[in-house]
Amino acid sequence: MNLNVNAANEHSLLKKSCHVLTILGNTLTLVGGLGVLLGMLGAFDMEIFSLGLSSGVRIIGTVAIAGCLLSAIGYGISDYTT
């Protein structure tokens, strides 16, 4: 009986973790995508985000790519466990 409760708690924790990864990834993708779009349209200067040798558009694009990766991990684990 105790093993079933622990398994249910672990499954619930995994499901919540997948949901958090998915929401975080989708949010980062949206923010990065909007940042690149608004920067290309000239709404703000993307060079304020430049770091060292990396240009601002590269940094903003990295945020969007990181969001895509987190979303893929969240959705992948969710599909694998169901």
C-alpha positions as CSV (number, residue, x, y, z in Angstrom):
1,M,0.0,0.0,0.0
2,N,2.8,2.4,0.9
3,L,4.6,1.7,-2.4
4,N,1.6,2.7,-4.4
5,V,1.4,6.0,-2.5
6,N,5.1,6.7,-3.2
7,A,4.7,5.8,-6.8
8,A,1.7,8.1,-7.1
9,N,3.6,11.0,-5.5
10,E,6.6,10.5,-7.8
11,H,4.3,10.4,-10.9
12,S,2.6,13.6,-9.7
13,L,6.0,15.3,-9.1
14,L,7.1,14.2,-12.6
15,K,3.9,15.5,-14.2
16,K,4.3,18.9,-12.4
17,S,7.9,19.1,-13.4
18,C,7.0,18.4,-17.0
19,H,4.3,21.1,-16.9
20,V,6.8,23.6,-15.4
21,L,9.4,22.9,-18.1
22,T,6.8,23.2,-20.8
23,I,5.4,26.5,-19.5
24,L,8.9,27.9,-18.9
25,G,10.0,26.8,-22.4
26,N,7.0,28.3,-24.1
27,T,7.4,31.5,-22.3
28,L,11.1,31.8,-23.1
29,T,10.4,31.0,-26.8
30,L,7.7,33.7,-26.9
31,V,9.9,36.3,-25.2
32,G,12.9,35.5,-27.5
33,G,10.7,35.4,-30.6
34,L,9.1,38.7,-29.8
35,G,12.5,40.2,-29.0
36,V,13.9,39.2,-32.3
37,L,10.8,40.4,-34.2
38,L,10.7,43.8,-32.4
39,G,14.4,44.2,-32.8
40,M,14.2,43.5,-36.6
41,L,11.3,46.0,-36.9
42,G,13.4,48.7,-35.1
43,A,11.4,49.0,-31.9
44,F,14.6,48.9,-29.9
45,D,18.3,48.6,-30.5
46,M,19.4,44.9,-30.1
47,E,23.0,45.9,-29.5
48,I,22.1,46.7,-25.8
49,F,22.1,42.9,-25.3
50,S,25.5,42.3,-26.9
51,L,28.1,40.6,-24.7
52,G,31.7,40.4,-25.7
53,L,32.0,39.1,-29.2
54,S,28.3,38.0,-29.4
55,S,25.9,40.4,-31.1
56,G,22.6,41.3,-29.5
57,V,20.5,39.3,-32.0
58,R,22.5,36.2,-31.1
59,I,21.8,36.6,-27.4
60,I,18.1,37.2,-28.0
61,G,18.0,34.2,-30.4
62,T,19.7,32.1,-27.7
63,V,16.8,32.8,-25.3
64,A,14.3,31.6,-27.9
65,I,16.4,28.5,-28.7
66,A,16.7,27.7,-25.0
67,G,13.0,28.0,-24.7
68,C,12.5,25.5,-27.6
69,L,14.8,23.0,-25.9
70,L,13.0,23.3,-22.6
71,S,9.6,22.8,-24.2
72,A,10.9,19.8,-26.1
73,I,12.2,18.2,-23.0
74,G,9.0,18.9,-21.1
75,Y,6.8,17.6,-23.9
76,G,9.1,14.6,-24.5
77,I,9.1,13.4,-20.9
78,S,5.3,13.9,-20.7
79,D,4.8,11.8,-23.8
80,Y,7.2,9.2,-22.7
81,T,5.6,8.7,-19.3
82,T,2.0,8.5,-20.6
